[in-house]
Amino acid sequence: MDRDKKKNEIFQAALKVFARFGYQKTTVDDVASEAGMTKGNVYFYVSSKRDLYEKTVSSALQKWRDTVGEAVAQVDDVVEKFSIMASLSFEYLVGQEELRSILTMDQSIFSLTPREDRFYEINLGAMQLIKDILKQGIKEGRFWSVDVDPTAELLFSIYIMFLIKRYVKSEGVSAARMYEEGMTIILRGLCATPPACLA
């Protein structure tokens, strides 16, 4: 079996087991059994239960980011790209029960500060997607000429805050509605006539 395929099978099995039992109650034996492998096979790819957990979560987050990136790449219009990125990024977890369960149990997965972010490298990729869309919009004259780096950080922080509200704090419909309104405001602005408003 291909090494990457086997590794992905281990991570998929681990996601199920960690979601079912939580980190503390899960054993590497449990994951090996779910994957139909020996514990030795699992340890060929990870060094410990903690390593298995971190790599499993990282793999799931990477899949989330890649799914959004692939959807955005299918369209050319920059406003549509932004809308797809915003909606799919937020709604992705609706169909990911196991990852949702893990995020609820381990609230430290979402962090608003890079220093505390265990998955900083993956989130850098998500931030780069925002930056690329901003740069395209500015170049085409569709977006204001903003400072891209801090604007991307602001947008990403807003996004993380709403993920926490909806999926960790279980505010559900109200958080989703607030997020939709927030994205509308970001795209349209609060001012009915921006030049007059900003003068």
ABEGO torsion letter per residue (X at the ends): XBAAAAAAAAAAAAAAAAAAAEAAABBAAAAAAAAGBBAAAAAAABABAAAAAAAAAAAAAAAAAAAAAAAAAABABAAAAAAAAAAAAAAAAAABAAAAAAAAABAAABBABAAABAAAAAAAAAAAAAAAAAAAAAAAGABBBBBAAAAAAAAAAAAAAAAAAAAAAGAEAAAAAAAAAAAAAAAAEABABAAAAAX
